[in-house]
Amino acid sequence: MTPPIDAHVHLDTHPSHTSAVIAVLTGSQTHVAHLGLEAADWTVVADNTLVLVRIDHEEPYWAQEAAQHLAAEGINVEITPRLQEAMAEEWTWANYPMPWCTRSEIREVSNQAQKLHDDIRHGHLLIHAHAHDGHTTVAVGTYLGRNGKSVYLHGEDHLRQVADTFDSPAQALLAFEKVHAADMRPGPAPLTDTERAAAEARTPLVLIAAKPEPARPEPETVPVYLADAGDHDALLDAFLAAHGEWEKWRTWTDDTTHAIHESQTLRIERVHEALPRETAWTVAAYETPVSDRMWHLTATGTTPAPVLQAMLHHLAEGDGLDTAIGSPVDEKTVTAATKPLTDAGWKHNVDGRWIRWTNLPGDVGIQFDAVAAQRPHSPLVTWTIWAGPSIDHPTWTVTASPYAPSSLLADLAESLAHGTGTRQTNAAPRERRARLGTTPPAIRSATGVHSCQASSANVGVAHAVQGFDSPVVADEGGELRGRQPARRPGWRPRRRS
């Protein structure tokens, strides 16, 4: 029998990080537990206080593993009820790019990504350069030390993988530059939101407690496209409360809320936990309750509240029949949709298949894709409304399909040209980086990657969310039947029933 050790470990959830775990040590032999936890990658944040924080949100699982090891060594471990609840939760990554993986295989893939993150953070893996390949972040680096291998990394956070290895840094850099010369940048990529949150959770707790609360300044009035996103959920709730012809319906998941017009030819989907650059709103319209979708419009999570209000106002006050049916795209439709921009003196240019209207500073615009307009069943986007540094790197976007009503587009254009909103002036909105929406390239087995991870080479660039492509009708119990919307990328715990 293992003799008891005079050490007590109290495990609890982190006060500010959503999944991190705090360990508080007491007793005359706390150094024994201290060494064990540090060896398992726990970080000291105060005297006899450590934190476990990861980029894969698996802290409760690994904290439970640590608790079992400590108990086996004769150390008394206490786990709070809320942490026990987190340990018992059954959850998975929404829209995971390798859906054939088991839960344990997914955890192994993310653990390999965690090791890469730790190697970079501790200086064992030196990143020479990074780039964005159009879908996610890629990087090239070298393990320091004798005979250190150079590696090509693909992905971010829990999906980062070693996609290739090289015998020397020069060979790795040449290969990387050959593919990513146009977008190649020196050094590591900026921290993702997940990495930044993890770094903040490792901050000494004394410093966290001593940090003063900044004064909240008065909001400033800005053009509508620069306004704050505000509370999108509150916006939808207010819309439903004011318009009785729209009704909220339960769905198969807590991730979304559906609002359906009494005609059942218009439907709104609100994804509550979508990342800022992911689709958070989808409006879909049908000619009849049982027909195919006529048109749809999407908006990302950072879309300013006044822009969404303009959209909702049109849905509530516009001609319902015209809104639901729309009309084919022709020159008259395009002219009507963009007339407010033309009247406001926005710049207009044609670049091949694309026609663009932008304001004079060039930080907001509307793009029309003439090719996509002639292919109504194509996944190509016909209309793109955007604001930010450029259309390729927008702060927010609204997209619409070919048959989207010109009157709706004109209302949005009018809002962009003349509308105003409010924005807090204390700091610019923190940029968030969307998680992987596509899958990595083929991964060579030389790196010893888990079989589930290596199988990702068989997946094409799928997972593009198209919104609703068939109508959904509510049954007598209020449940929606028909095709359900795909889950968006992001983390969502699913409790055991």
MOQUIHU-V19558 format. One record per residue. N is the residue number from 1. NEAR is the number of other ideal C-beta (glycine too) atoms within 12 Angstrom. D_FIRST is the distance of its C-alpha to the first C-alpha in Angstrom with 1 decimal. Layout:
<<N NEAR D_FIRST> <N NEAR D_FIRST>>
//
This chain:
<<1 5 0.0> <2 12 3.8> <3 10 6.2> <4 17 9.0> <5 27 12.2> <6 18 15.6> <7 30 17.1> <8 25 18.5> <9 43 20.2> <10 28 23.1> <11 42 24.5> <12 31 28.1> <13 30 31.2> <14 38 33.5> <15 20 36.5> <16 21 39.1> <17 32 37.8> <18 24 37.7> <19 34 34.4> <20 39 32.6> <21 46 29.4> <22 38 28.8> <23 45 25.5> <24 32 25.7> <25 36 23.1> <26 22 22.7> <27 24 20.7> <28 14 20.8> <29 24 18.6> <30 29 20.4> <31 17 21.2> <32 27 17.8> <33 38 18.4> <34 28 22.0> <35 21 21.6> <36 31 19.6> <37 38 22.3> <38 21 25.2> <39 15 24.0> <40 28 24.2> <41 31 27.8> <42 38 27.5> <43 33 30.3> <44 25 30.5> <45 34 33.2> <46 21 32.7> <47 14 30.7> <48 25 27.0> <49 32 28.4> <50 40 28.1> <51 38 29.8> <52 42 29.3> <53 40 32.7> <54 41 33.9> <55 41 37.3> <56 38 36.1> <57 38 35.0> <58 37 31.6> <59 41 29.7> <60 38 28.1> <61 31 26.7> <62 31 25.3> <63 39 24.0> <64 26 22.0> <65 26 20.6> <66 33 19.7> <67 34 18.1> <68 20 15.8> <69 24 14.9> <70 39 14.4> <71 24 12.2> <72 15 9.9> <73 24 9.9> <74 22 9.1> <75 35 12.8> <76 24 14.7> <77 35 17.4> <78 22 20.6> <79 29 23.1> <80 23 26.7> <81 13 28.5> <82 19 31.1> <83 31 28.6> <84 20 26.8> <85 19 30.3> <86 31 31.0> <87 30 27.8> <88 18 29.0> <89 26 32.6> <90 16 34.1> <91 28 36.7> <92 28 38.4> <93 33 41.1> <94 31 44.6> <95 34 47.0> <96 35 44.4> <97 36 46.5> <98 37 44.3> <99 23 44.1> <100 19 42.9> <101 26 39.5> <102 17 36.5> <103 22 34.5> <104 15 31.7> <105 24 34.5> <106 31 36.1> <107 30 32.9> <108 27 32.7> <109 41 36.4> <110 41 35.9> <111 30 32.9> <112 32 35.2> <113 39 37.7> <114 33 35.2> <115 31 34.5> <116 39 38.3> <117 37 38.6> <118 25 35.9> <119 28 37.6> <120 31 40.9> <121 24 39.6> <122 15 37.8> <123 15 41.0> <124 20 39.6> <125 29 42.1> <126 28 45.6> <127 36 47.9> <128 36 51.5> <129 32 53.2> <130 33 52.9> <131 31 55.2> <132 25 55.5> <133 28 56.4> <134 16 57.9> <135 28 54.7> <136 33 51.8> <137 36 51.0> <138 40 50.8> <139 42 50.0> <140 43 49.9> <141 36 47.7> <142 32 46.2> <143 30 42.7> <144 19 43.1> <145 12 42.2> <146 6 43.3> <147 10 44.4> <148 20 43.6> <149 28 44.8> <150 32 47.1> <151 42 46.4> <152 44 48.4> <153 47 46.6> <154 41 47.7> <155 43 46.7> <156 41 45.2> <157 39 41.9> <158 39 39.6> <159 43 42.3> <160 45 42.8> <161 47 42.7> <162 38 43.6> <163 36 46.8> <164 31 48.0> <165 28 47.2> <166 28 49.7> <167 17 49.8> <168 19 51.3> <169 26 51.9> <170 15 55.7> <171 21 55.4> <172 34 53.1> <173 29 55.5> <174 21 58.6> <175 26 57.1> <176 35 56.0> <177 22 59.4> <178 15 61.2> <179 23 59.7> <180 27 59.3> <181 14 62.0> <182 13 63.6> <183 21 60.5> <184 25 58.6> <185 22 57.4> <186 17 55.8> <187 16 52.1> <188 29 49.5> <189 33 50.5> <190 19 50.3> <191 24 47.0> <192 32 46.7> <193 26 46.1> <194 36 42.5> <195 33 42.0> <196 21 43.8> <197 28 41.7> <198 34 38.5> <199 22 40.0> <200 27 40.9> <201 33 37.4> <202 32 36.1> <203 26 38.7> <204 19 37.3> <205 28 37.0> <206 13 39.1> <207 13 41.9> <208 22 41.7> <209 15 42.1> <210 11 44.9> <211 13 46.9> <212 8 50.0> <213 9 51.2> <214 10 54.3> <215 9 57.5> <216 10 58.6> <217 12 62.1> <218 11 64.8> <219 18 65.0> <220 16 67.9> <221 17 70.3> <222 22 70.1> <223 26 71.5> <224 35 69.7> <225 41 68.0> <226 34 66.3> <227 33 65.1> <228 31 61.5> <229 36 59.9> <230 25 59.0> <231 16 57.0> <232 35 57.8> <233 25 56.2> <234 17 58.3> <235 32 61.3> <236 34 60.8> <237 19 60.2> <238 21 63.4> <239 34 65.3> <240 26 64.2> <241 16 65.0> <242 17 68.5> <243 24 69.4> <244 13 69.1> <245 19 70.2> <246 30 66.8> <247 24 63.7> <248 26 60.0> <249 31 58.2> <250 20 54.5> <251 28 53.1> <252 19 50.2> <253 25 48.1> <254 18 47.7> <255 29 48.6> <256 38 52.3> <257 33 55.1> <258 40 58.3> <259 39 61.6> <260 35 64.4> <261 34 68.1> <262 18 69.8> <263 23 71.8> <264 29 68.6> <265 32 70.2> <266 47 68.3> <267 44 64.6> <268 40 62.3> <269 39 58.7> <270 39 56.7> <271 38 53.4> <272 28 51.4> <273 27 48.8> <274 41 50.9> <275 32 50.7> <276 32 53.8> <277 32 55.4> <278 36 54.6> <279 42 56.8> <280 39 56.2> <281 48 59.4> <282 39 61.3> <283 47 64.6> <284 43 65.8> <285 41 69.2> <286 34 70.7> <287 25 74.3> <288 18 73.2> <289 23 69.9> <290 15 69.5> <291 18 70.9> <292 22 69.3> <293 36 68.5> <294 35 71.6> <295 42 70.1> <296 42 67.0> <297 47 66.1> <298 42 62.8> <299 44 61.7> <300 36 58.7> <301 35 56.3> <302 37 58.1> <303 46 61.5> <304 42 63.3> <305 36 63.6> <306 34 67.4> <307 43 67.6> <308 44 65.5> <309 32 67.6> <310 40 70.7> <311 44 69.2> <312 39 68.3> <313 25 71.7> <314 32 73.4> <315 41 71.4> <316 29 72.3> <317 20 75.9> <318 28 77.1> <319 17 79.0> <320 27 76.3> <321 20 78.2> <322 25 78.9> <323 37 75.3> <324 33 73.9> <325 25 76.3> <326 38 77.1> <327 27 79.6> <328 21 79.7> <329 32 79.6> <330 17 83.0> <331 15 84.7> <332 13 85.6> <333 29 82.0> <334 33 80.8> <335 22 83.6> <336 26 82.9> <337 39 79.2> <338 34 79.7> <339 24 82.9> <340 28 81.2> <341 35 80.0> <342 21 83.5> <343 17 85.1> <344 24 82.7> <345 14 83.7> <346 28 80.4> <347 21 80.6> <348 25 81.1> <349 16 80.5> <350 15 80.2> <351 16 77.9> <352 12 78.4> <353 17 76.9> <354 25 75.5> <355 32 77.6> <356 30 76.1> <357 38 77.1> <358 32 75.6> <359 27 76.4> <360 16 78.0> <361 16 74.8> <362 19 73.2> <363 24 69.9> <364 42 70.5> <365 38 72.2> <366 46 72.8> <367 39 72.8> <368 42 74.6> <369 30 73.8> <370 24 77.0> <371 18 75.3> <372 27 72.5> <373 32 75.2> <374 18 76.8> <375 18 73.6> <376 25 72.4> <377 17 69.7> <378 16 68.3> <379 22 65.0> <380 25 67.1> <381 32 67.5> <382 40 71.2> <383 43 71.0> <384 37 68.6> <385 49 68.8> <386 37 66.8> <387 40 66.5> <388 30 64.9> <389 16 65.5> <390 19 66.7> <391 28 66.6> <392 16 64.1> <393 18 61.8> <394 29 62.4> <395 34 60.8> <396 44 61.4> <397 39 63.3> <398 44 65.1> <399 39 66.2> <400 45 68.6> <401 39 69.7> <402 37 73.4> <403 37 74.6> <404 49 73.2> <405 38 76.1> <406 37 78.1> <407 30 78.5> <408 42 74.7> <409 45 74.6> <410 32 77.6> <411 38 75.9> <412 48 72.9> <413 41 75.4> <414 31 77.3> <415 37 74.1> <416 41 73.3> <417 31 76.9> <418 22 77.4> <419 29 74.3> <420 22 72.3> <421 29 68.8> <422 22 66.6> <423 27 63.9> <424 23 61.6> <425 18 62.7> <426 16 59.6> <427 12 58.2> <428 14 58.9> <429 23 56.6> <430 18 53.5> <431 22 53.9> <432 28 51.3> <433 30 50.8> <434 35 50.5> <435 40 47.7> <436 39 48.5> <437 32 51.0> <438 27 51.5> <439 36 49.5> <440 38 49.0> <441 26 51.1> <442 22 50.0> <443 35 46.8> <444 21 46.7> <445 17 43.7> <446 17 43.6> <447 26 41.4> <448 18 38.6> <449 35 38.8> <450 27 37.0> <451 20 39.3> <452 29 39.7> <453 41 40.9> <454 30 43.2> <455 24 44.8> <456 35 46.3> <457 23 49.1> <458 19 50.5> <459 24 51.1> <460 15 54.4> <461 18 55.3> <462 19 54.9> <463 28 53.4> <464 25 56.5> <465 33 56.6> <466 26 60.1> <467 36 59.7> <468 37 61.1> <469 26 63.2> <470 23 63.9> <471 31 64.6> <472 35 62.0> <473 25 63.3> <474 24 61.6> <475 12 61.3> <476 8 61.8> <477 9 58.3> <478 15 58.5> <479 17 56.3> <480 30 57.7> <481 20 58.3> <482 27 59.5> <483 18 58.0> <484 21 55.3> <485 35 55.1> <486 29 52.7> <487 30 49.7> <488 39 50.1> <489 38 47.7> <490 37 45.2> <491 33 41.8> <492 27 41.6> <493 25 38.5> <494 19 38.8> <495 12 36.8> <496 10 35.5> <497 5 37.9>>
//
